[in-house]
Amino acid sequence: MKYEKIERAIFLERPNRFIAYAELNGKQETIHVKNTGRCAELLKPGVSIYVQESDNPNRKTGWDLIAVKKGERLINMDSQIPNRVVQEWIEEGQLFGDKPYVKPEVTYGNSRFDLYVEADGRKILIEVKGVTLEEDGVVRFPDAPSLRAVKHVEELCRAVKEGYEAYVIFVIQMKGVRYFTPNVDTHPEFGKALKAAKAAGVKVLAYDCRVTPESIELDEPVPVVLGSPVLKEAVIPIIEWYRRNKRDLPWRHNVSAYHVWISEIMLQQTRVEAVKRYYERFLEVLPTVKDLAEVKEDKLLKLWEGLGYYNRVRNMQKAAQQIMVDYQGEFPATYEEIRSLKGIGSYTAGAVSSFAYGLPRPAVDGNVLRVVSRLTASRDDIMKAGVRTRIEREIEEVIPSDAASDFNQGLIELGAIVCMPNGDPKCGECPVCHLCQGKLLGIEKELPVKTKAKARRIEKRTVLVLKDGDSLAIKKRAPKGLLAGLYELPNLEGHLNRKEVVEYCHSIGLSPLHIKKAEDAKHIFSHVEWHMIGYEIKVDELEKNCSQDMIFAPRLEIEEKYPIPSAFEVYRGLF
């Protein structure tokens, strides 16, 4: 879009929304202001402005305001031009391909939209918004409350339901900006409407413009942040901090999708230090997806012994078998394919996608939920699935495509070693403390809000360490349910006294020679607590007479071959 008859002037004052006074060629002129927004941060006395001479000799204002200088940036102020700029851009083949049909000013429902496009059988409604409000490279809209803007956005949602494509395009009437975000300070309802529209399928885009005193052209896409500008501002500090401070962990050395996957499954509800030795041992025995797919279950469970949650490693094997069949043994490289694997949820899929492949997908674990809740001063309950989904969307908006891994790992690392739970966060060491809304409000220790889990069911168990010389008795648990398919020390419901234990031994064909009370123990599962008492029992001819389906094996064989869950860790000392 090109202008003619452009002159430079000096802004003097603006007595109302529609006119301004400026010094032009040594005398004061009355200037028509097409942009009726406040624009107070732009139109300051003494700034350079560019005006266009009117072709209408009967008009009281002989000039129109076209652009204003703000520092080194030139900002177009013509509120009537964004529609024409977008129309020209589309007609040149941008966004919808060659030779689209474009019609301006089309009525749909109770709204009049700026553009209607037909291309390749698609029907498209477009609402165009010109943006001139800028501060520190951040551009926002609107600069004043706009009920009309909210109504139009809501109408676009209805259009999507009826089969239209719908767009809101923000035309940033300047260059050199960092991102666009709705102006929730001025009009929070517009920000809410825009978020809802995006969730409903309306595409929200922003583009900057090449601006001269005589022209304006749509140019490059600008990031759109509908969620949290605080998160957007935190991106660079977190990446830089992570690169300086990241811990030296074995799974960060030789990064591959397989390695990331194994480490992330192991790290679920297990301390980092404990995982290191498991990770290295696992890869030594099963270095490839193929090895994991083909290993015998008992050997696999033995490798996992002590990590708990054995269904996770079973699901890993099923996923490895999927990879062998569906992907010819190559770990899939898209988020959707990774997410489709057995046992992989949104967090693990995001971690593998971003850490191994650099894809800008979120990886939201408990650490990230805590960091984001404090950064944004959110009192939403992080135990609710909807809150996790919202945070995933907000993070996905701001992940840099060239540093997805470092940003995601930086958020996780920050939560692990600085923005810690159960005590005071180390705000003095935090690279985004200056941005933290929780800190600003003095509520960082109250966040995140987290609903307490239901009380676990208590189960009393009596554990029997049955010994005959060097041999011990173990049993294989049922193939389904808690600790499915693992091997355990024989145990009974309830807390039995010595007499009851002796009677039980006799009932299964064993003759106790010596019985000794063992240490009490407790083990916590997700929804159950075992409160255990134990007995060390020496018997005569253990294997020969026992009527129960038990395995009788030497201590060394049990240690090397049979996976025994950590619930029985206290009693392993009696082997």
C-alpha positions in Angstrom: 0.0 0.0 0.0 1.5 3.3 -1.1 0.6 6.9 -0.1 0.9 10.2 -2.0 1.4 13.8 -0.9 3.1 12.9 2.4 4.7 15.7 4.5 6.6 15.7 7.8 5.2 17.7 10.7 5.7 18.2 14.4 2.9 17.2 16.7 1.6 19.9 19.1 -1.5 18.6 20.8 -4.7 16.6 20.5 -7.8 18.4 21.8 -10.1 15.4 21.1 -10.1 11.9 19.6 -10.6 13.1 16.1 -8.2 16.0 15.5 -4.7 17.1 16.3 -2.7 20.2 15.9 0.7 20.1 14.2 3.3 22.5 13.0 3.7 22.1 9.2 5.9 24.3 7.0 6.1 26.9 9.7 2.4 27.2 10.6 -0.2 25.3 12.7 -2.4 22.9 10.8 -5.5 20.9 11.9 -4.9 17.2 11.3 -7.6 14.5 11.1 -6.8 11.5 13.3 -8.3 8.3 11.8 -7.1 6.2 14.7 -9.5 7.2 17.4 -7.9 5.2 20.2 -6.0 6.9 23.0 -2.5 6.5 21.5 -1.2 8.7 24.4 2.2 7.0 24.4 2.7 8.0 20.8 1.2 11.4 20.3 3.4 13.5 22.5 4.3 17.1 21.9 7.4 17.5 19.7 7.4 14.1 18.0 7.7 13.8 14.3 4.6 12.8 12.4 3.8 12.2 8.8 0.6 13.5 7.3 -1.2 13.2 4.0 -2.8 16.1 2.2 -6.6 15.6 1.7 -8.0 15.5 -1.8 -11.3 17.1 -0.5 -11.0 20.9 -0.6 -14.2 21.3 1.4 -13.0 19.4 4.4 -12.2 21.4 7.5 -9.1 19.3 8.2 -6.8 19.4 5.2 -4.5 16.7 6.4 -4.7 13.1 7.6 -2.4 11.5 10.2 -0.5 8.6 8.6 2.5 7.8 10.8 4.4 8.8 13.9 8.0 8.4 14.9 8.7 6.7 18.3 12.4 6.6 18.9 13.9 4.8 15.9 10.6 3.1 15.0 8.1 4.4 12.5 4.5 3.5 13.4 1.7 3.7 10.9 -1.4 5.3 12.5 -3.9 4.9 9.7 -6.7 2.8 11.2 -8.4 2.5 7.8 -5.4 0.8 6.1 -4.9 -2.7 7.8 -7.9 -4.2 5.9 -6.5 -3.1 2.6 -3.0 -4.3 3.5 -4.3 -7.8 4.4 -6.4 -7.9 1.3 -3.5 -7.0 -1.0 -1.3 -9.6 0.8 -3.9 -12.4 0.3 -4.5 -11.5 -3.3 -0.7 -11.8 -3.9 -1.0 -15.5 -3.0 -0.2 -15.4 0.7 -2.0 -17.7 3.2 -4.6 -19.2 0.9 -2.7 -19.9 -2.4 -3.0 -18.3 -5.8 -6.0 -16.5 -7.2 -8.3 -16.5 -4.1 -11.6 -14.7 -4.3 -11.6 -11.8 -1.8 -14.5 -9.7 -0.9 -14.3 -6.9 1.7 -17.0 -6.0 4.3 -19.2 -9.1 4.5 -22.1 -9.6 6.9 -22.4 -12.9 8.8 -25.0 -13.3 11.6 -25.1 -10.0 13.5 -21.6 -8.9 12.6 -19.9 -7.3 9.6 -16.5 -8.9 9.0 -13.6 -7.2 7.2 -12.9 -9.9 4.6 -14.5 -12.9 3.0 -12.3 -15.3 1.1 -13.0 -18.3 -1.1 -10.1 -20.6 -2.1 -10.1 -24.2 -3.2 -13.7 -24.7 -2.0 -13.0 -23.2 1.4 -15.2 -20.4 2.9 -13.2 -18.1 5.1 -14.2 -15.2 7.3 -11.4 -12.8 8.5 -11.5 -10.1 11.1 -8.6 -7.6 10.9 -7.3 -5.6 13.8 -4.7 -2.8 13.5 -2.3 -2.6 16.4 -0.3 0.5 17.3 0.1 0.1 21.1 3.7 -0.9 21.9 5.9 -1.0 25.0 9.3 -2.6 25.2 8.7 -4.5 22.0 5.3 -6.0 23.2 2.3 -5.0 21.2 -1.3 -5.2 22.6 -4.8 -4.7 21.5 -7.2 -3.0 22.2 -5.9 0.3 23.6 -9.5 1.0 24.8 -12.4 -1.3 25.7 -14.2 -2.7 22.6 -17.4 -4.5 23.0 -17.6 -4.8 19.2 -14.3 -6.6 19.1 -15.6 -9.2 21.6 -18.8 -9.7 19.7 -17.0 -10.3 16.4 -14.7 -12.9 18.0 -17.6 -14.7 19.5 -19.5 -14.7 16.2 -16.4 -16.3 14.5 -16.8 -19.2 16.9 -20.3 -19.8 15.6 -19.1 -19.6 12.0 -16.5 -22.3 12.7 -19.3 -24.6 14.0 -21.2 -24.0 10.7 -18.3 -25.0 8.5 -16.4 -21.8 7.9 -12.8 -21.2 8.5 -12.2 -18.2 10.6 -9.3 -15.9 11.3 -8.4 -13.0 13.5 -5.4 -11.2 12.0 -3.6 -8.6 14.0 -1.8 -6.1 11.7 1.1 -4.7 13.8 1.6 -1.4 12.1 5.4 -1.3 12.8 8.6 -3.4 12.7 10.9 -4.6 15.5 8.4 -6.1 18.0 8.8 -9.2 20.1 5.3 -10.6 20.5 1.6 -9.7 20.5 -0.7 -10.2 23.5 -4.3 -9.1 24.3 -4.5 -6.0 26.4 -6.1 -7.5 29.5 -5.4 -4.4 31.6 -7.7 -2.4 29.4 -10.2 -5.0 28.4 -9.9 -8.5 30.0 -13.0 -9.8 28.3 -11.4 -9.5 24.9 -8.5 -11.6 26.0 -10.9 -14.3 27.3 -12.9 -14.2 24.1 -9.8 -14.6 22.0 -8.6 -17.6 24.1 -12.0 -19.2 23.7 -12.0 -18.6 20.0 -8.7 -20.2 19.5 -9.9 -23.3 21.5 -12.9 -23.4 19.2 -10.8 -23.5 16.1 -10.5 -19.8 15.1 -6.9 -19.1 13.9 -5.3 -16.2 15.7 -2.4 -14.7 13.7 -0.3 -11.5 13.9 2.1 -10.0 11.4 4.3 -6.9 11.5 4.6 -4.4 8.7 7.4 -2.7 6.8 6.5 1.0 7.3 7.8 4.1 5.5 6.3 7.6 5.5 4.9 6.7 2.0 4.0 3.0 2.4 3.0 0.0 4.5 3.2 -3.7 3.7 2.4 -6.8 5.7 5.7 -8.6 6.4 6.6 -11.3 8.9 4.6 -13.4 11.5 4.8 -12.2 15.1 4.4 -14.6 18.0 0.9 -14.5 19.6 0.7 -15.0 23.4 -2.9 -15.5 24.6 -1.9 -17.3 27.8 0.8 -15.8 30.0 3.1 -12.9 29.0 5.1 -13.6 32.2 6.0 -17.1 30.8 7.0 -15.5 27.5 9.3 -13.1 29.3 10.8 -16.0 31.3 11.9 -18.0 28.2 15.4 -16.4 27.6 16.4 -16.1 31.3 15.5 -19.8 31.9 17.3 -21.0 28.9 20.5 -19.1 29.8 20.3 -20.2 33.4 19.9 -23.8 32.4 22.8 -23.8 30.1 25.0 -22.5 32.9 23.7 -24.6 35.7 22.3 -27.9 34.4 23.3 -30.9 36.4 25.7 -33.5 34.9 23.3 -36.5 34.4 24.0 -39.6 32.4 21.0 -39.3 30.2 22.1 -35.9 29.0 25.4 -37.2 27.5 24.3 -39.4 24.6 20.9 -38.1 23.9 18.5 -40.3 21.8 14.8 -40.8 21.9 15.3 -44.3 23.4 17.6 -43.0 26.1 15.3 -40.1 27.0 12.3 -42.4 27.2 14.0 -44.8 29.5 15.3 -42.1 31.8 11.9 -40.3 32.0 10.0 -43.5 32.9 12.5 -44.3 35.5 12.4 -40.8 37.0 8.7 -40.9 37.6 8.4 -40.9 41.4 12.1 -41.9 41.9 14.9 -39.6 43.0 17.5 -38.6 40.4 20.4 -40.0 42.4 18.7 -43.4 42.7 17.9 -43.6 39.0 21.5 -43.1 37.8 22.6 -46.7 38.6 19.4 -48.2 37.3 19.6 -46.3 34.0 23.2 -47.3 33.3 22.6 -51.0 34.2 19.4 -51.1 32.1 21.2 -49.7 29.0 24.1 -52.0 29.5 21.8 -55.1 29.2 19.2 -53.6 26.8 21.0 -51.0 24.6 18.4 -50.9 21.8 14.6 -50.9 21.3 15.0 -54.4 19.8 16.7 -55.7 22.9 13.9 -54.3 25.1 11.2 -55.8 22.8 12.7 -59.3 23.0 13.9 -59.6 26.6 12.2 -62.2 28.8 9.8 -60.7 31.4 11.6 -62.1 34.5 14.9 -60.6 33.3 13.2 -57.3 32.5 11.5 -57.1 35.9 14.8 -58.0 37.6 16.5 -55.0 35.9 13.6 -52.8 37.2 13.7 -54.3 40.7 13.6 -51.5 43.3 12.1 -48.8 41.0 8.6 -49.9 41.7 5.5 -49.4 39.5 6.4 -52.5 37.5 3.5 -51.9 35.0 5.6 -49.1 33.6 8.4 -51.3 32.5 5.9 -53.8 31.1 4.3 -51.0 29.1 7.7 -50.0 27.9 8.2 -53.5 26.5 4.8 -53.4 24.8 5.8 -50.0 23.3 9.1 -51.4 22.1 7.2 -54.2 20.4 5.0 -51.6 18.8 8.0 -49.8 17.5 9.4 -53.0 16.0 6.2 -53.7 14.2 4.9 -50.3 13.2 8.1 -48.3 12.8 10.6 -51.1 11.7 12.5 -50.7 15.0 13.1 -46.9 14.6 11.8 -44.8 17.4 9.0 -42.6 16.0 9.9 -38.9 15.5 6.6 -37.0 15.8 4.8 -36.1 19.0 1.6 -37.8 17.9 3.3 -41.1 17.1 5.3 -41.1 20.3 2.1 -40.3 22.2 0.4 -43.3 20.6 2.9 -45.7 22.2 1.7 -47.9 25.1 2.2 -46.3 28.5 3.3 -42.9 27.1 1.3 -39.8 28.3 1.6 -36.2 27.3 4.5 -35.5 29.6 6.7 -38.3 28.4 5.7 -37.6 24.7 6.6 -34.0 25.2 9.9 -34.8 26.9 11.0 -37.2 24.1 9.8 -34.9 21.4 11.6 -31.8 22.7 14.7 -33.4 24.3 15.6 -35.8 21.5 14.1 -34.1 18.4 13.9 -30.5 19.4 10.2 -30.3 18.7 8.4 -27.3 20.4 6.0 -29.4 22.5 5.5 -29.0 26.3 6.8 -31.4 28.9 4.8 -30.6 32.0 5.6 -32.5 35.2 5.1 -31.6 38.9 8.2 -29.4 38.8 6.8 -27.4 35.9 3.4 -27.1 37.4 4.9 -25.7 40.6 7.2 -23.2 38.7 4.4 -21.9 36.5 1.9 -21.6 39.3 4.4 -19.4 41.2 5.5 -17.4 38.2 1.9 -16.6 37.2 0.5 -16.5 40.8 -2.1 -19.0 39.8 -4.3 -20.4 42.6 -5.8 -23.1 40.3 -5.6 -26.6 41.7 -2.8 -28.4 39.8 -4.3 -31.8 40.5 -7.1 -30.9 38.1 -6.6 -32.2 34.5 -8.0 -29.0 33.1 -5.3 -26.9 34.9 -2.5 -29.1 33.5 -4.0 -28.8 30.0 -4.1 -25.0 30.3 -0.5 -24.8 31.5 0.5 -27.1 28.6 -1.1 -24.8 26.2 0.5 -21.7 27.7 3.9 -23.3 27.6 3.4 -24.5 24.0 2.7 -20.9 23.0 6.1 -19.6 24.2 8.5 -22.6 23.5 11.2 -21.3 21.1 11.5 -23.6 18.2 15.3 -23.3 18.2 15.7 -24.1 22.0 12.8 -26.4 22.9 14.9 -28.9 24.8 16.8 -26.3 26.8 13.6 -24.4 27.7 11.6 -27.5 28.8 14.6 -28.9 30.7 15.2 -25.5 32.2 11.7 -25.3 33.6 12.1 -28.9 35.1 15.6 -28.1 36.5 14.4 -24.9 38.0 11.7 -26.8 39.9 14.1 -29.5 40.9 16.9 -27.4 42.4 15.6 -23.9 43.0 11.8 -23.5 43.0 11.5 -26.4 45.3 8.5 -27.9 47.2 8.1 -28.5 50.9 9.9 -25.4 52.2 11.1 -22.1 51.0 11.9 -21.7 47.3 15.5 -20.4 46.7 14.3 -17.1 45.3 17.8 -15.6 45.5 19.1 -18.1 43.0 16.1 -17.9 40.6 16.8 -16.4 37.2 13.1 -15.2 36.9 12.6 -14.0 40.4 12.1 -10.5 39.0 9.2 -11.7 36.9 7.6 -14.0 39.5 4.1 -12.8 40.3 3.8 -15.1 43.3 6.9 -13.5 44.8 5.6 -10.0 44.0 2.4 -10.8 45.9 4.2 -12.5 48.7 2.3 -15.8 48.1 5.0 -18.0 46.6 5.1 -20.3 49.6 1.3 -20.9 49.3 1.7 -22.1 45.8 0.9 -24.3 44.0 -2.6 -25.2 45.2 -2.8 -28.9 45.4 -5.7 -31.0 46.5 -4.7 -33.6 49.1 -5.0 -37.1 47.9 -7.4 -39.5 49.5 -6.0 -41.4 52.5 -4.4 -44.7 51.5 -6.0 -47.9 52.6 -4.0 -49.7 55.4 -3.4 -53.4 55.0 -1.7 -55.5 57.7 0.6 -58.3 56.4 2.7 -60.9 58.1 5.9 -61.7 56.2 7.5 -65.2 56.5 11.2 -65.7 55.8 11.2 -69.5 55.4 14.7 -70.9 55.4 16.2 -74.3 55.1 20.0 -74.1 55.2 20.9 -71.9 52.1 17.5 -72.1 50.5 14.6 -69.7 50.8 11.0 -69.8 49.8 9.5 -67.3 47.4 6.2 -67.1 45.5 5.1 -65.6 42.2 2.3 -63.2 42.5 -0.8 -63.3 40.4 -0.5 -61.9 36.8 -2.9 -59.1 37.5 -3.2 -56.6 40.3 -0.7 -55.1 42.7 2.9 -56.2 42.0 1.6 -58.4 39.3 3.9 -61.2 38.1 6.7 -60.4 40.6 8.2 -62.7 43.2 7.6 -62.2 46.9 8.3 -63.6 50.3 5.3 -65.6 51.5 3.0 -63.4 53.4 -0.4 -63.5 55.0 -3.2 -61.0 55.7 -3.3 -59.6 59.2 -0.7 -59.5 62.0 -0.2 -63.1 63.2 1.4 -64.1 66.5 4.0 -66.8 66.9 1.4 -69.5 67.6 -0.6 -68.6 64.5 2.5 -68.6 62.4 3.5 -72.1 63.6 -0.1 -73.4 62.9 0.1 -72.0 59.4 3.4 -73.7 58.8 2.1 -77.0 59.9 -1.0 -76.5 57.7 1.1 -76.3 54.6 3.4 -79.2 55.5 6.3 -77.4 57.1 7.9 -78.2 60.4 9.4 -75.1 62.1 12.6 -75.8 64.0 13.2 -72.2 65.1 11.1 -69.0 64.8 12.4 -65.5 65.5 10.5 -62.2 65.3 11.9 -60.0 62.6 11.8 -56.2 62.2 8.5 -54.4 61.5 8.2 -52.5 58.2 6.0 -50.3 56.2 5.7 -49.8 52.5 3.6 -47.2 50.7 2.0 -47.8 47.3 -0.1 -45.3 45.4 -3.4 -46.2 47.2 -2.4 -48.8 49.8 0.0 -49.0 52.7 1.4 -52.3 53.9 2.0 -52.4 57.6 4.2 -55.5 58.0 5.5 -57.7 60.8 7.8 -60.5 60.0 9.2 -63.8 61.2 12.4 -65.6 60.3 11.6 -69.3 60.4 14.0 -72.2 60.0 12.2 -75.4 58.9 13.1 -79.0 58.2 13.2 -80.1 54.6 11.6 -77.0 53.2 10.9 -78.1 49.6 10.1 -81.8 50.2 6.9 -81.4 52.3 5.4 -78.0 51.3 1.9 -78.1 49.8 2.0 -74.5 48.6 3.1 -73.5 45.1 6.4 -71.9 46.1 9.9 -71.7 44.6 12.8 -72.9 46.8 16.1 -71.5 45.7 19.5 -70.6 47.1 20.1 -67.0 48.2 22.5 -66.2 45.3 20.1 -67.5 42.7 17.2 -65.4 44.1 19.4 -62.3 44.1 20.5 -62.8 40.5 17.4 -64.2 38.9 14.1 -63.3 40.6 12.7 -59.8 40.7 11.5 -59.1 44.3 9.8 -55.7 44.9 11.3 -53.2 47.3 8.3 -53.7 49.6 10.3 -56.6 51.1 13.6 -54.7 51.3 13.7 -54.8 55.1 13.6 -58.6 55.1 16.3 -59.1 52.4 18.8 -58.7 55.2 17.6 -62.1 56.5 18.4 -64.0 53.3 
